[in-house]
Amino acid sequence: SKRISEVNLDSFKTKPGPVITISRAGGCTIQTLVTDLCEQLNSLQNDKRWQIISKEILHESAEKLSIHPKQIKSVFKIKDRSILDDIMQAFLSKDYQLERKVRNTVINVIHRFGIEGFAIIIGRAANIICSDINDSLHIRIDAPLEWRIKKMMRIKTISRDEAINYINETEHDRSNFRHSIKGKEVLCDDFDLTINQSKFSNDEIISIIINALQAKKII
């Protein structure tokens, strides 16, 4: 209840974080990577405070708004709209007001996870939302397009065209959401570290991340 309340979290923590945000290009998979990273961080620090935040964001936001998590997901698939479209929607559509409320709630929940600290937040433009937290590391997992296409073909057992469409749609939805948060395209300087997944194993990527956390004195 503290996480989604209106209480100022400064009264709970004087030093926000630490938080790790991990963004990934469409076609990159990081579930195992993030699970192993969380386990290693808890082992290194001899506690179990680090936690992975992904679907929880949707459920926390849905709980506060008293709506189904599926409605929250629609915010991450914001359609392309011009400024004029936004103005018209504001006057004509009740869904527009709900969309804004959902978006603001999701942002609030993500930021509060970051402030509370010891969170590994996957996607959801968390690198932008938590950019004001000093004890943070913002990571981008990327890979060449051809590598990602083949990975999706193998994992999802789909054709090359289907894999390309999946990656394009995923990137389009994420780009729209990032744009709605920040108002412009996300550049490489929004991340502290970009790692090519096609060149490193999960263990190697985890080692790179932990070294970066230590270099920044986050752990």
C-alpha positions as CSV (number, residue, x, y, z in Angstrom):
1,S,0.0,0.0,0.0
2,K,3.0,2.3,0.6
3,R,4.1,1.9,-3.0
4,I,0.9,3.1,-4.5
5,S,-0.2,5.5,-1.9
6,E,0.0,9.3,-2.0
7,V,2.5,9.4,0.8
8,N,5.8,11.1,0.1
9,L,8.4,8.3,0.0
10,D,11.1,10.8,1.2
11,S,9.8,10.1,4.7
12,F,10.6,6.4,4.3
13,K,14.0,6.7,2.6
14,T,16.5,9.5,2.6
15,K,18.5,7.9,-0.3
16,P,16.4,6.6,-3.2
17,G,17.4,3.4,-4.9
18,P,19.4,1.4,-5.8
19,V,17.6,0.4,-9.0
20,I,18.6,-1.3,-12.2
21,T,16.5,-0.8,-15.3
22,I,16.8,-3.1,-18.3
23,S,15.4,-2.3,-21.7
24,R,15.6,-4.8,-24.6
25,A,15.3,-4.6,-28.3
26,G,12.4,-6.5,-29.9
27,G,13.7,-10.1,-30.3
28,C,16.0,-10.1,-27.3
29,T,15.0,-12.3,-24.5
30,I,16.1,-11.6,-20.9
31,Q,14.0,-13.6,-18.5
32,T,16.7,-16.1,-17.6
33,L,19.3,-13.3,-17.6
34,V,17.4,-11.2,-15.1
35,T,16.5,-14.1,-12.8
36,D,20.2,-15.1,-12.6
37,L,21.3,-11.5,-12.1
38,C,18.8,-11.1,-9.2
39,E,20.0,-14.3,-7.5
40,Q,23.7,-13.2,-7.9
41,L,23.0,-9.8,-6.4
42,N,21.2,-11.2,-3.4
43,S,24.0,-13.7,-3.0
44,L,26.7,-11.0,-3.2
45,Q,25.0,-8.8,-0.7
46,N,23.9,-11.8,1.5
47,D,20.3,-10.8,1.6
48,K,17.1,-11.2,-0.5
49,R,16.2,-7.6,-1.0
50,W,16.7,-7.4,-4.8
51,Q,13.5,-8.2,-6.7
52,I,12.4,-8.3,-10.3
53,I,9.7,-5.9,-11.3
54,S,7.8,-6.5,-14.5
55,K,4.1,-7.7,-14.6
56,E,3.8,-6.4,-11.0
57,I,3.8,-2.9,-12.4
58,L,0.6,-3.7,-14.4
59,H,-1.1,-5.3,-11.4
60,E,-0.2,-2.6,-8.9
61,S,-1.5,0.1,-11.3
62,A,-4.6,-1.9,-12.1
63,E,-5.3,-2.4,-8.3
64,K,-5.1,1.4,-7.7
65,L,-7.4,2.1,-10.7
66,S,-9.7,-0.8,-9.9
67,I,-9.6,-2.0,-13.5
68,H,-8.3,-5.2,-15.2
69,P,-4.6,-5.5,-15.9
70,K,-5.4,-6.1,-19.6
71,Q,-6.7,-2.5,-19.8
72,I,-3.3,-1.3,-18.4
73,K,-1.5,-3.1,-21.2
74,S,-3.3,-1.1,-23.8
75,V,-1.4,2.0,-22.7
76,F,1.8,0.3,-23.9
77,K,0.3,0.2,-27.4
78,I,-0.5,3.9,-27.8
79,K,-1.5,4.7,-31.3
80,D,0.4,7.4,-33.3
81,R,-1.5,10.7,-32.8
82,S,-0.8,14.2,-33.8
83,I,-1.3,17.2,-31.4
84,L,-4.6,18.0,-33.1
85,D,-5.7,14.4,-32.6
86,D,-4.8,14.6,-28.9
87,I,-6.9,17.8,-28.5
88,M,-9.9,16.3,-30.3
89,Q,-9.6,13.1,-28.2
90,A,-9.5,15.2,-25.0
91,F,-12.9,16.7,-25.9
92,L,-14.6,13.7,-27.5
93,S,-13.3,10.6,-25.8
94,K,-13.8,9.3,-22.3
95,D,-11.1,6.6,-23.1
96,Y,-8.6,9.4,-23.6
97,Q,-9.0,10.6,-20.0
98,L,-8.7,7.0,-18.8
99,E,-5.6,6.5,-20.9
100,R,-3.9,9.5,-19.3
101,K,-4.9,8.4,-15.8
102,V,-3.6,4.9,-16.5
103,R,-0.3,6.2,-18.0
104,N,0.3,8.6,-15.0
105,T,-0.5,5.8,-12.5
106,V,1.9,3.4,-14.3
107,I,4.6,6.0,-14.2
108,N,4.0,6.7,-10.5
109,V,4.2,3.0,-9.6
110,I,7.4,2.4,-11.6
111,H,9.0,5.5,-9.9
112,R,8.0,4.3,-6.5
113,F,9.5,0.9,-7.1
114,G,12.7,2.7,-8.1
115,I,12.8,4.9,-5.0
116,E,12.2,2.0,-2.7
117,G,15.2,0.4,-4.2
118,F,16.7,-3.0,-4.7
119,A,14.6,-3.3,-7.8
120,I,15.4,-4.7,-11.3
121,I,12.8,-3.1,-13.5
122,I,12.2,-4.6,-16.9
123,G,11.2,-2.3,-19.7
124,R,8.2,0.1,-19.3
125,A,10.5,3.1,-20.1
126,A,11.8,2.7,-16.6
127,N,15.2,4.2,-17.6
128,I,13.4,7.5,-18.3
129,I,11.0,7.4,-15.4
130,C,13.9,6.6,-12.9
131,S,16.5,8.9,-14.5
132,D,16.4,11.2,-11.4
133,I,17.6,8.4,-9.1
134,N,21.4,8.7,-8.5
135,D,21.9,5.1,-7.4
136,S,20.8,3.6,-10.7
137,L,22.1,1.7,-13.7
138,H,20.2,1.9,-16.9
139,I,21.0,-1.0,-19.3
140,R,20.0,-1.7,-22.9
141,I,20.2,-5.2,-24.2
142,D,20.4,-5.1,-28.0
143,A,21.6,-7.3,-30.9
144,P,21.8,-7.2,-34.7
145,L,18.4,-7.4,-36.4
146,E,19.2,-10.6,-38.3
147,W,20.2,-12.3,-35.0
148,R,17.0,-11.2,-33.4
149,I,14.9,-12.4,-36.3
150,K,16.4,-15.9,-36.2
151,K,16.0,-16.1,-32.5
152,M,12.3,-15.3,-32.7
153,M,11.8,-17.8,-35.5
154,R,13.4,-20.5,-33.3
155,I,11.7,-19.6,-30.0
156,K,8.2,-18.9,-31.3
157,T,8.4,-21.4,-34.2
158,I,7.3,-18.8,-36.7
159,S,8.2,-17.8,-40.3
160,R,10.8,-15.2,-41.1
161,D,8.1,-12.7,-42.1
162,E,6.1,-13.4,-38.9
163,A,9.3,-12.8,-36.9
164,I,10.0,-9.5,-38.7
165,N,6.4,-8.4,-38.1
166,Y,6.6,-9.3,-34.4
167,I,9.8,-7.4,-33.9
168,N,8.5,-4.3,-35.8
169,E,5.3,-4.2,-33.9
170,T,7.0,-4.6,-30.6
171,E,9.5,-1.9,-31.3
172,H,6.7,0.4,-32.6
173,D,4.6,0.0,-29.4
174,R,7.6,0.5,-27.1
175,S,8.7,3.6,-29.1
176,N,5.3,5.1,-28.9
177,F,5.2,4.6,-25.1
178,R,8.7,6.0,-24.6
179,H,7.6,9.0,-26.7
180,S,4.5,9.5,-24.6
181,I,6.7,9.6,-21.5
182,K,9.5,11.7,-22.7
183,G,8.1,13.6,-25.7
184,K,10.9,12.5,-28.1
185,E,12.8,9.5,-29.4
186,V,15.0,7.8,-26.8
187,L,18.7,8.2,-27.7
188,C,21.7,6.0,-26.7
189,D,22.6,8.5,-23.9
190,D,19.5,7.5,-22.0
191,F,21.3,4.3,-21.1
192,D,24.5,3.9,-19.0
193,L,25.4,0.6,-20.7
194,T,24.4,-1.0,-24.0
195,I,25.3,-4.7,-24.4
196,N,25.2,-6.8,-27.6
197,Q,23.4,-10.0,-26.6
198,S,24.7,-11.8,-29.7
199,K,28.3,-11.4,-28.5
200,F,28.0,-12.4,-24.8
201,S,26.6,-15.3,-22.8
202,N,24.2,-14.5,-20.0
203,D,26.9,-15.2,-17.4
204,E,29.2,-12.7,-19.2
205,I,26.5,-10.1,-19.4
206,I,25.8,-10.5,-15.6
207,S,29.5,-10.1,-14.9
208,I,29.6,-6.9,-17.0
209,I,26.5,-5.5,-15.1
210,I,27.9,-6.3,-11.7
211,N,31.2,-4.7,-12.5
212,A,29.4,-1.6,-13.7
213,L,27.4,-1.5,-10.4
214,Q,30.6,-1.8,-8.4
215,A,32.3,0.9,-10.6
216,K,29.4,3.3,-9.9
217,K,29.5,2.3,-6.2
218,I,25.9,1.2,-6.3
219,I,26.8,-2.1,-4.7
